[in-house]
Amino acid sequence: MKPTSFDYIAPSTVGEAVALLADETREAKVMAGGQSLIPMLNMRLARPELLVDISRIPELGSLHVDESGALHIGAAVRQAHAAADHAVRDGWPLLAAAIGHIGHPQIRSRGTVCGSLVHHDPAAELPTAALALDARFVIAGPRGTRTVAAEDFFVATFVTAVEADELLTEVVFPPLPADHGWAFEELTRRHGDFATVGVAVLLERDEATDTVSTARVVFCGAGPVPVRLPAAEDALVGTDAGEQARAAAARAALARLTPSDDVHSTATHRRESAAHLLVRACTTAWERS
């Protein structure tokens, strides 16, 4: 299929882009890498009257670490660029690992980090990584700029806190403690597919007691938004992440996750797979801490 006809504009500033999105006379869509939007246009699931291409706005191509140690990734930064960046790989290895699970190299070379986050497929890797890493989202609009925490950004399937007249300009990842361990595990039908279910785990080790001081456990493919599981985190904190603790975390996943059935998997299969992946991820994260 082919898309319906639309106008195309590539603004050179964020202000110009926001002004185009705020124009209520025609429906507009933002394009950065186009790896999600173009298929939707071709299948006519999206029929915008205007396509706003933000890939030529210089400030949105920035990837840097600020003086506080936080990582800033602009809306036009490609996934492959972020995953290959030494600062990302050294300081936020879970993010680099999550990007490595996205599709295939051709997709990652065009798709953007922020584009995947705004598109928000609940089976996608980056929303889960963003929630696990406590990311913040900087959004520009006609009413000014605002920042939204990850737990408030993902609203429902394909829905985020970004309004129709707003633009996500960057995502910010706070620095991680040096003694943290991480793991990202997922189950897919084929390499490059969206996850049937997946999990991101972060564990911080208390060197004085050699136990887990803090934990974050977040699942993808287990609900309409990334699912953080405090019960599994509580099962790990204060332990050495050994067999009993991992089993308790897995039981929490089995008891509290409520995924749905679809053509790819049953809810039972997803829940049991999530528990298995969590055990494996906790083992890896503790070894890396």
Disulfide bonds with the S-S distance in Angstrom:
none
